[in-house]
Amino acid sequence: MAIRDPDVVDWTGRFDELAAREAALAGDELEEFGQAAWFVGRDDVSLRAWERAHLRYLDDGDLSSAVRCVFWLGFTLSERGDPIRAGAWMGRLMELCARDDATPATDAARALCVAVRATARGDAEASVTLFQTAVEQADAAGDADTLALATMGLGRALLRAGRPEEAFAELDQVMLLIADGRASDRAAGPAYCAVIASLLGRGDIERARIWTRELGDWCDSQHGLEPFRGECTLHRATVLQLGGEWEAAASATAQVCATEKRAETLANAWYRAADLHRVAGRAAAARDALRRAAALGRDPQPELALVHRDTGELAAAWAGLQAARATAVEPGLRAEVLAAAVRIALDRADLPAADAAARELERCAAAFDSLYLRALCSRAVGEVALAGGRAQEALAALRTSWAAWRRLDAPYEAALTRISIGVAIRDIGDAEGAELEFDAARGVLEGLGAIPALMRLEHIAAAAAASPGPGLSRREREVLSLVARGWSNRRIAEHLFLSERTVARHVGNILAKLGAPSRSAATAYAFEHGLTAAS
């Protein structure tokens, strides 16, 4: 793939330079002034500049350039949530494109606007055909910006029409147009964010991760950039969190929460902050973040249900999810709602409800085939089979899920899956293998600081069959034998390939089970009961 020119574009400097001589600017300079103003967040100035530029172009007989300015006027107003004025400028565009001196470029712009209108009416099938026409006309006209936006629209229309494989192929083409430097920076910003949002919304984490890195590089090359900076950072935070970089994700999310002005982006940032608080065990902070997200119009589910689950409020968790299941239509969000429903139904010992949610999740994953959705689905199916007493069947599904999480480089999700694998292994009679799975999951969760998941793991691990001694597990007996040799926690950790924190937890559990006040007392017990065999 070609790499975009890494040189930084100084939009602040260009804006200041053009503003100093605004009154004397020619048409092309006015258009550039509008673009520079847009990049530095001065929408009022950019709209005025593009309006003047389009009139100057018309005076000069340059219809294609005039239409281009009118298009960006309508597009920008639409982004700002001003549909009345946006519609008026799109009407102006249609008038200009109907003139006798229309060009292939103006025909492509008109076709794009017609397709956008069909999308706004909710006519998915018609918009697919119309966007295809716009793509063909833009390509024929050599208009890379219109081609990028039309291809983006086609990809999103195909997703809405339930044709994901074709959709992702088109979205990849958009990214290649930008990466090759064919589309302008003005078109690149909205295309990047729209494509990544579509990929995340459909659970295609692999593609989203690649293009998020590209978007980050693009943002960094635009000095003074205001639009899309918050969305870029938030997309990055989502990918960082999945990859286990929780501190970096929290820092990026906090930055968006503190500086973002667009309500939708800010709401999504507070929702992301809530998720980061919850997985770290900060339930009160998670609830506060969800209140802020909800006040800005973001549905707090399924995150709120998961907060309720962590605090033992299973009735409230289930009630909230039922409402979300009735309204969540975007595949990625719906899959997360269904995955949460499986977990909470199992906690409520409602196996039929868990099975129904898992089957619906299977259908969702089949319709929008991505590695992330397959990983969620396999884990849900495995956990339902496990709860139903079918450990062997569960183990196959859970190992499939774990392999997918590993491919996605998602350590938290992989660790959660490994806990269930440990339970399945224990249920088929391999207690030692189960403890190895639990220890591996424990090490990851401790490193992340995933307190609620760690608490669930310890509860599950404590349910293992008792061994000789007062309920000591195999791993605890192993640790005790090394304590009896006088080894430090660090040396034990290195010997057993565990973290020091995990060893300290084992030692604490041993002392509690033995009723021993110190390591010396535990050592005496070990020698007295023959628990000092070589490890």
C-alpha positions as CSV (number, residue, x, y, z in Angstrom):
1,M,0.0,0.0,0.0
2,A,1.3,3.5,-0.8
3,I,1.9,5.7,2.3
4,R,0.6,9.2,2.5
5,D,3.0,12.1,2.5
6,P,4.0,12.5,6.1
7,D,4.7,16.3,5.7
8,V,2.6,18.3,8.2
9,V,0.0,20.7,6.7
10,D,0.0,24.0,8.6
11,W,-3.7,24.9,8.4
12,T,-3.3,27.5,11.2
13,G,-0.6,29.3,9.4
14,R,-2.5,29.2,6.1
15,F,-5.7,30.5,7.7
16,D,-3.9,33.4,9.2
17,E,-2.1,34.2,5.9
18,L,-5.3,34.2,3.9
19,A,-7.4,36.0,6.5
20,A,-4.9,38.9,6.5
21,R,-5.9,39.6,2.8
22,E,-9.4,38.2,2.7
23,A,-10.9,41.1,0.8
24,A,-8.6,40.7,-2.1
25,L,-8.8,36.9,-2.5
26,A,-9.5,35.3,-5.9
27,G,-12.0,32.4,-6.3
28,D,-9.4,29.7,-5.8
29,E,-7.9,31.5,-2.8
30,L,-11.4,32.0,-1.3
31,E,-12.0,28.2,-1.6
32,E,-8.7,27.5,0.1
33,F,-9.5,30.0,2.8
34,G,-12.8,28.2,3.4
35,Q,-10.9,24.9,3.7
36,A,-8.3,26.3,6.0
37,A,-11.1,27.8,8.2
38,W,-12.9,24.5,8.3
39,F,-9.7,22.7,9.4
40,V,-9.1,25.1,12.3
41,G,-12.7,24.9,13.5
42,R,-13.9,28.2,12.1
43,D,-17.1,27.0,10.4
44,D,-18.6,30.5,10.3
45,V,-15.6,31.8,8.3
46,S,-15.5,28.7,6.1
47,L,-19.1,28.9,5.1
48,R,-18.8,32.6,4.3
49,A,-15.6,32.0,2.2
50,W,-17.2,29.1,0.2
51,E,-20.3,31.1,-0.5
52,R,-18.2,34.0,-1.8
53,A,-16.0,31.5,-3.8
54,H,-18.9,29.9,-5.5
55,L,-20.2,33.3,-6.7
56,R,-16.7,34.3,-7.9
57,Y,-16.3,31.1,-9.8
58,L,-19.7,31.6,-11.5
59,D,-18.6,35.1,-12.5
60,D,-15.5,33.5,-14.0
61,G,-17.6,30.8,-15.8
62,D,-16.1,28.0,-13.8
63,L,-19.2,25.9,-13.0
64,S,-17.4,22.8,-11.7
65,S,-15.6,24.7,-9.1
66,A,-18.7,26.6,-8.1
67,V,-20.6,23.3,-7.6
68,R,-17.7,22.0,-5.5
69,C,-18.0,24.9,-3.1
70,V,-21.7,24.6,-2.9
71,F,-21.3,20.9,-2.1
72,W,-19.0,21.6,0.8
73,L,-21.4,24.2,2.0
74,G,-24.3,21.8,2.2
75,F,-22.0,19.0,3.6
76,T,-20.7,21.2,6.4
77,L,-24.1,22.5,7.4
78,S,-25.4,18.9,7.4
79,E,-22.5,17.9,9.7
80,R,-23.4,20.8,12.0
81,G,-27.0,19.5,12.4
82,D,-28.5,22.3,10.3
83,P,-30.7,20.3,7.8
84,I,-32.7,23.3,6.6
85,R,-29.8,25.4,5.3
86,A,-28.0,22.2,4.2
87,G,-31.1,21.3,2.1
88,A,-31.2,24.8,0.6
89,W,-27.6,24.6,-0.6
90,M,-28.2,21.1,-2.0
91,G,-31.1,22.5,-3.9
92,R,-28.8,25.2,-5.2
93,L,-26.4,22.5,-6.3
94,M,-29.2,20.7,-8.2
95,E,-30.0,24.0,-10.0
96,L,-26.4,24.6,-11.0
97,C,-26.0,21.0,-12.2
98,A,-29.1,21.3,-14.5
99,R,-27.4,24.2,-16.5
100,D,-26.5,23.7,-20.1
101,D,-22.8,24.1,-19.3
102,A,-22.8,21.1,-16.9
103,T,-19.7,19.0,-16.9
104,P,-18.9,15.3,-16.0
105,A,-17.7,16.6,-12.6
106,T,-21.0,18.4,-11.9
107,D,-22.9,15.3,-13.0
108,A,-21.0,13.2,-10.5
109,A,-21.7,15.7,-7.7
110,R,-25.4,15.7,-8.6
111,A,-25.5,11.9,-8.6
112,L,-23.8,11.8,-5.2
113,C,-26.4,14.2,-3.7
114,V,-29.3,12.2,-5.2
115,A,-27.9,9.1,-3.5
116,V,-27.5,10.9,-0.2
117,R,-31.1,11.9,-0.3
118,A,-32.2,8.3,-0.9
119,T,-30.2,7.3,2.1
120,A,-31.9,10.0,4.2
121,R,-35.3,8.5,3.2
122,G,-34.1,5.1,4.4
123,D,-34.3,3.5,1.0
124,A,-31.3,1.2,1.2
125,E,-31.7,-0.7,-2.0
126,A,-32.3,2.4,-4.1
127,S,-29.3,4.2,-2.5
128,V,-27.0,1.3,-3.4
129,T,-27.9,1.7,-7.1
130,L,-27.7,5.5,-6.9
131,F,-24.3,5.4,-5.2
132,Q,-23.0,3.0,-7.8
133,T,-24.0,5.6,-10.5
134,A,-22.2,8.3,-8.5
135,V,-19.1,6.2,-8.3
136,E,-19.1,5.5,-12.0
137,Q,-19.6,9.1,-12.9
138,A,-17.0,10.4,-10.4
139,D,-14.5,7.9,-11.7
140,A,-15.2,8.9,-15.3
141,A,-14.8,12.6,-14.4
142,G,-11.5,12.0,-12.5
143,D,-13.0,13.6,-9.4
144,A,-11.2,11.8,-6.6
145,D,-13.0,13.6,-3.8
146,T,-16.5,12.8,-5.1
147,L,-15.3,9.3,-5.9
148,A,-14.1,8.8,-2.3
149,L,-17.3,10.1,-0.8
150,A,-19.5,8.2,-3.2
151,T,-17.6,4.9,-2.6
152,M,-17.9,5.6,1.2
153,G,-21.7,6.0,0.7
154,L,-21.9,2.9,-1.4
155,G,-20.1,0.8,1.3
156,R,-22.4,2.1,4.0
157,A,-25.5,1.5,1.8
158,L,-24.4,-2.1,1.2
159,L,-24.0,-2.6,4.9
160,R,-27.6,-1.4,5.5
161,A,-28.8,-3.6,2.7
162,G,-27.2,-6.7,4.4
163,R,-24.4,-7.2,2.0
164,P,-21.3,-6.9,4.2
165,E,-18.8,-8.7,2.0
166,E,-19.4,-6.2,-0.8
167,A,-19.6,-3.3,1.7
168,F,-16.2,-4.0,3.2
169,A,-14.6,-4.2,-0.2
170,E,-15.9,-0.8,-1.0
171,L,-14.8,0.7,2.3
172,D,-11.3,-0.7,1.7
173,Q,-11.3,1.1,-1.6
174,V,-12.1,4.4,0.2
175,M,-9.1,3.9,2.5
176,L,-6.8,3.1,-0.4
177,L,-7.9,6.3,-2.2
178,I,-6.9,8.3,0.9
179,A,-3.7,6.4,1.6
180,D,-2.6,6.9,-2.1
181,G,-3.1,10.6,-1.7
182,R,-5.7,10.8,-4.4
183,A,-8.5,12.3,-2.3
184,S,-8.0,15.8,-0.7
185,D,-7.6,16.3,3.0
186,R,-11.0,17.9,3.1
187,A,-12.6,14.6,1.9
188,A,-10.2,12.4,3.9
189,G,-11.4,13.5,7.3
190,P,-15.1,12.6,7.0
191,A,-14.3,9.5,5.0
192,Y,-11.9,8.2,7.5
193,C,-14.3,8.7,10.4
194,A,-17.4,7.4,8.7
195,V,-15.6,4.3,7.5
196,I,-14.1,3.5,10.9
197,A,-17.4,4.1,12.6
198,S,-19.1,1.7,10.2
199,L,-16.4,-0.9,10.8
200,L,-16.6,-0.6,14.6
201,G,-20.4,-0.6,14.4
202,R,-20.3,-3.9,12.5
203,G,-17.7,-5.5,14.7
204,D,-14.9,-5.6,12.1
205,I,-12.2,-4.8,14.6
206,E,-9.3,-6.0,12.4
207,R,-10.0,-3.5,9.6
208,A,-10.9,-0.8,12.2
209,R,-7.6,-1.2,13.9
210,I,-5.6,-0.8,10.7
211,W,-7.5,2.3,9.5
212,T,-7.5,3.8,13.0
213,R,-3.7,3.9,12.9
214,E,-3.9,5.5,9.4
215,L,-6.4,8.1,10.8
216,G,-4.1,8.9,13.7
217,D,-1.2,9.5,11.3
218,W,-3.5,11.7,9.1
219,C,-4.6,13.7,12.1
220,D,-1.1,14.2,13.3
221,S,-0.2,15.6,9.8
222,Q,-2.8,18.3,10.0
223,H,-1.5,21.1,12.2
224,G,-4.4,23.1,13.8
225,L,-6.9,20.4,13.0
226,E,-10.2,20.7,15.0
227,P,-12.9,18.6,13.2
228,F,-12.5,14.9,13.7
229,R,-9.7,15.2,16.3
230,G,-12.0,14.0,19.0
231,E,-13.4,11.2,16.9
232,C,-9.9,10.2,15.9
233,T,-8.8,10.0,19.5
234,L,-11.9,8.1,20.6
235,H,-11.5,5.5,17.8
236,R,-7.9,5.1,18.9
237,A,-9.1,4.7,22.6
238,T,-11.5,1.9,21.5
239,V,-8.7,0.0,19.8
240,L,-6.2,0.6,22.6
241,Q,-8.7,-0.8,25.2
242,L,-9.3,-3.9,23.2
243,G,-5.6,-4.4,22.9
244,G,-5.2,-4.2,26.7
245,E,-3.6,-0.8,26.8
246,W,-6.1,0.5,29.4
247,E,-4.1,3.4,30.8
248,A,-3.5,4.8,27.3
249,A,-7.1,4.3,26.4
250,A,-8.3,6.0,29.6
251,S,-6.0,9.0,29.0
252,A,-7.2,9.4,25.4
253,T,-10.8,9.1,26.4
254,A,-10.4,11.7,29.2
255,Q,-8.9,14.1,26.7
256,V,-12.0,13.8,24.5
257,C,-14.3,14.2,27.5
258,A,-12.5,17.4,28.5
259,T,-12.2,19.0,25.0
260,E,-14.9,17.7,22.6
261,K,-17.7,20.0,21.6
262,R,-19.8,17.8,19.3
263,A,-22.5,16.2,21.5
264,E,-22.5,12.8,19.8
265,T,-18.7,12.3,20.0
266,L,-18.8,13.5,23.6
267,A,-21.5,11.1,24.5
268,N,-19.6,8.2,23.0
269,A,-16.5,9.4,25.0
270,W,-18.3,9.2,28.3
271,Y,-19.7,5.8,27.4
272,R,-16.1,4.6,26.7
273,A,-15.0,6.1,30.0
274,A,-17.8,4.2,31.8
275,D,-16.6,0.9,30.3
276,L,-13.0,1.6,31.3
277,H,-14.1,2.5,34.9
278,R,-16.3,-0.7,35.1
279,V,-13.7,-3.2,34.0
280,A,-11.3,-1.7,36.6
281,G,-13.9,-2.0,39.4
282,R,-14.8,1.7,39.7
283,A,-18.6,1.2,39.7
284,A,-19.5,4.7,41.0
285,A,-17.3,6.4,38.4
286,A,-18.8,4.2,35.7
287,R,-22.4,5.2,36.8
288,D,-21.4,8.9,36.7
289,A,-19.9,8.6,33.2
290,L,-23.1,6.8,32.0
291,R,-25.3,9.6,33.4
292,R,-23.3,12.1,31.4
293,A,-23.5,9.9,28.2
294,A,-27.2,9.5,28.7
295,A,-27.7,13.2,29.2
296,L,-26.1,13.7,25.8
297,G,-28.4,11.2,24.1
298,R,-26.4,8.0,24.3
299,D,-28.2,4.8,25.3
300,P,-26.4,3.5,28.4
301,Q,-26.9,-0.1,27.5
302,P,-25.4,-2.7,27.6
303,E,-22.8,-0.9,29.8
304,L,-25.3,-0.1,32.6
305,A,-26.4,-3.7,32.7
306,L,-22.8,-4.9,33.2
307,V,-22.3,-2.3,36.0
308,H,-25.5,-3.7,37.6
309,R,-24.1,-7.3,37.2
310,D,-20.8,-6.4,38.8
311,T,-22.6,-4.9,41.8
312,G,-25.0,-7.9,42.1
313,E,-28.1,-6.1,40.8
314,L,-29.2,-8.9,38.4
315,A,-32.9,-7.9,38.2
316,A,-32.0,-4.4,37.2
317,A,-29.4,-5.6,34.8
318,W,-31.8,-8.0,33.0
319,A,-34.6,-5.4,32.8
320,G,-32.3,-2.9,31.1
321,L,-31.1,-5.4,28.6
322,Q,-34.6,-6.4,27.6
323,A,-35.3,-2.8,26.6
324,A,-32.0,-2.6,24.7
325,R,-32.7,-5.8,22.8
326,A,-35.9,-4.3,21.5
327,T,-34.1,-1.2,20.1
328,A,-30.4,-2.1,19.3
329,V,-30.2,-2.6,15.5
330,E,-26.5,-1.9,14.7
331,P,-24.9,-5.3,14.5
332,G,-21.9,-4.5,16.7
333,L,-24.0,-3.0,19.4
334,R,-26.7,-5.7,19.1
335,A,-24.0,-8.4,19.5
336,E,-22.7,-6.8,22.6
337,V,-26.2,-6.5,24.1
338,L,-26.8,-10.2,23.3
339,A,-23.4,-11.3,24.8
340,A,-24.3,-9.4,28.0
341,A,-27.7,-11.0,28.0
342,V,-26.1,-14.5,27.9
343,R,-23.8,-13.7,30.8
344,I,-26.5,-12.1,33.0
345,A,-29.1,-14.9,32.2
346,L,-26.5,-17.5,33.3
347,D,-25.9,-15.5,36.5
348,R,-29.7,-15.6,37.1
349,A,-29.7,-19.4,36.4
350,D,-32.1,-18.8,33.5
351,L,-30.6,-21.3,31.0
352,P,-33.4,-21.0,28.4
353,A,-33.0,-17.2,28.3
354,A,-29.3,-17.6,27.9
355,D,-29.7,-20.1,25.2
356,A,-32.1,-17.9,23.3
357,A,-29.7,-14.9,23.4
358,A,-26.8,-17.1,22.3
359,R,-28.8,-18.4,19.3
360,E,-29.7,-14.9,18.3
361,L,-26.1,-13.9,18.7
362,E,-25.2,-16.7,16.3
363,R,-27.5,-15.3,13.7
364,C,-26.0,-11.8,14.1
365,A,-22.5,-13.2,13.7
366,A,-23.5,-15.2,10.7
367,A,-25.0,-12.1,9.0
368,F,-22.0,-9.9,9.7
369,D,-19.1,-12.3,9.6
370,S,-16.2,-10.8,11.5
371,L,-13.6,-12.3,13.8
372,Y,-14.8,-10.2,16.7
373,L,-18.5,-11.3,16.3
374,R,-17.4,-14.9,15.9
375,A,-15.3,-14.7,19.1
376,L,-18.3,-13.3,21.0
377,C,-20.6,-15.9,19.6
378,S,-18.4,-18.9,20.2
379,R,-17.9,-17.9,23.8
380,A,-21.6,-17.4,24.4
381,V,-22.4,-20.8,22.9
382,G,-19.7,-22.4,24.9
383,E,-20.8,-20.9,28.2
384,V,-24.4,-21.9,27.6
385,A,-23.2,-25.5,26.9
386,L,-21.1,-25.4,30.0
387,A,-24.1,-24.3,32.1
388,G,-26.1,-27.1,30.6
389,G,-23.6,-29.8,31.7
390,R,-22.1,-30.3,28.2
391,A,-18.4,-29.7,29.1
392,Q,-16.8,-31.3,26.1
393,E,-19.1,-29.4,23.7
394,A,-18.4,-26.2,25.6
395,L,-14.7,-26.7,25.5
396,A,-14.6,-26.9,21.7
397,A,-16.6,-23.6,21.4
398,L,-14.6,-21.9,24.1
399,R,-11.2,-22.8,22.5
400,T,-12.4,-21.4,19.2
401,S,-13.4,-18.2,20.9
402,W,-10.0,-18.0,22.7
403,A,-8.1,-18.5,19.5
404,A,-10.1,-15.6,17.9
405,W,-9.4,-13.3,20.8
406,R,-5.7,-14.1,20.5
407,R,-5.8,-13.3,16.8
408,L,-7.4,-10.0,17.7
409,D,-4.8,-9.3,20.4
410,A,-7.5,-8.8,23.0
411,P,-6.0,-10.0,26.3
412,Y,-8.9,-9.1,28.6
413,E,-11.5,-11.0,26.4
414,A,-9.1,-13.9,26.0
415,A,-8.6,-14.1,29.8
416,L,-12.4,-14.1,30.4
417,T,-12.7,-16.9,27.9
418,R,-9.9,-18.8,29.6
419,I,-11.7,-18.8,32.9
420,S,-14.6,-20.6,31.2
421,I,-12.2,-23.0,29.6
422,G,-10.8,-23.8,33.1
423,V,-14.3,-24.5,34.3
424,A,-14.9,-26.9,31.4
425,I,-11.6,-28.7,31.9
426,R,-12.4,-29.0,35.6
427,D,-15.9,-30.4,34.9
428,I,-14.4,-33.2,32.8
429,G,-12.1,-34.2,35.7
430,D,-8.8,-32.4,35.0
431,A,-8.3,-30.3,38.1
432,E,-4.7,-29.6,37.4
433,G,-5.4,-28.4,33.9
434,A,-8.1,-26.1,35.2
435,E,-5.8,-24.5,37.7
436,L,-3.3,-23.8,34.9
437,E,-6.0,-22.0,32.9
438,F,-7.1,-20.1,36.0
439,D,-3.5,-19.0,36.8
440,A,-3.0,-17.9,33.2
441,A,-6.2,-15.8,33.3
442,R,-5.3,-14.5,36.7
443,G,-1.9,-13.2,35.5
444,V,-3.5,-11.2,32.6
445,L,-6.3,-9.8,34.7
446,E,-4.0,-8.7,37.5
447,G,-1.8,-7.0,35.0
448,L,-4.7,-5.1,33.6
449,G,-6.2,-4.3,37.0
450,A,-9.5,-6.0,36.1
451,I,-10.9,-6.2,39.7
452,P,-14.5,-7.5,39.0
453,A,-13.2,-10.2,36.7
454,L,-10.6,-11.2,39.2
455,M,-13.2,-11.5,42.0
456,R,-15.3,-13.7,39.8
457,L,-12.2,-15.8,38.9
458,E,-11.4,-16.3,42.6
459,H,-15.0,-17.3,43.4
460,I,-14.9,-19.9,40.5
461,A,-11.5,-21.2,41.4
462,A,-12.5,-21.6,45.0
463,A,-15.2,-24.0,43.9
464,A,-12.6,-26.6,42.9
465,A,-12.7,-29.9,44.5
466,A,-10.9,-30.0,47.9
467,S,-7.5,-31.6,48.1
468,P,-5.6,-33.2,51.0
469,G,-5.2,-30.6,53.8
470,P,-7.9,-28.1,54.8
471,G,-9.2,-27.4,51.3
472,L,-5.9,-26.5,49.7
473,S,-5.9,-26.6,45.9
474,R,-3.1,-28.3,44.0
475,R,-1.5,-24.9,43.2
476,E,-1.8,-23.9,46.8
477,R,0.0,-27.1,48.0
478,E,2.7,-26.4,45.4
479,V,3.2,-22.8,46.6
480,L,3.1,-24.1,50.3
481,S,5.9,-26.6,49.5
482,L,8.1,-23.8,48.2
483,V,7.2,-21.5,51.1
484,A,8.4,-24.3,53.4
485,R,11.7,-24.2,51.6
486,G,12.1,-20.6,52.7
487,W,11.6,-19.2,49.1
488,S,10.5,-15.6,48.7
489,N,7.4,-14.7,46.7
490,R,9.6,-13.4,43.9
491,R,11.5,-16.7,43.6
492,I,8.3,-18.7,43.7
493,A,6.8,-16.5,41.0
494,E,9.8,-17.0,38.8
495,H,9.8,-20.8,39.4
496,L,6.1,-21.2,38.7
497,F,5.9,-18.6,35.9
498,L,3.4,-16.6,37.9
499,S,3.2,-12.9,38.9
500,E,4.3,-11.9,42.4
501,R,0.8,-10.6,43.0
502,T,-0.6,-14.0,42.2
503,V,1.8,-15.8,44.5
504,A,1.0,-13.3,47.3
505,R,-2.7,-14.1,46.7
506,H,-2.0,-17.8,47.0
507,V,0.0,-17.4,50.2
508,G,-2.8,-15.3,51.7
509,N,-5.3,-18.0,50.8
510,I,-3.1,-20.7,52.3
511,L,-2.6,-18.8,55.6
512,A,-6.4,-18.2,55.8
513,K,-7.3,-21.8,55.1
514,L,-4.7,-23.1,57.6
515,G,-5.6,-20.5,60.2
516,A,-1.8,-19.9,60.3
517,P,-0.7,-16.5,61.6
518,S,2.6,-16.5,59.6
519,R,4.7,-18.2,56.9
520,S,6.6,-19.9,59.7
521,A,3.5,-21.4,61.0
522,A,2.4,-22.5,57.5
523,T,5.9,-24.1,57.1
524,A,5.4,-26.1,60.3
525,Y,2.0,-27.3,59.1
526,A,3.6,-28.4,55.7
527,F,6.3,-30.5,57.4
528,E,3.8,-31.9,59.9
529,H,1.5,-33.1,57.1
530,G,4.0,-34.2,54.5
531,L,3.3,-31.3,52.1
532,T,7.0,-30.5,51.4
533,A,7.6,-32.8,48.5
534,A,9.7,-31.3,45.7
535,S,7.8,-29.2,43.3
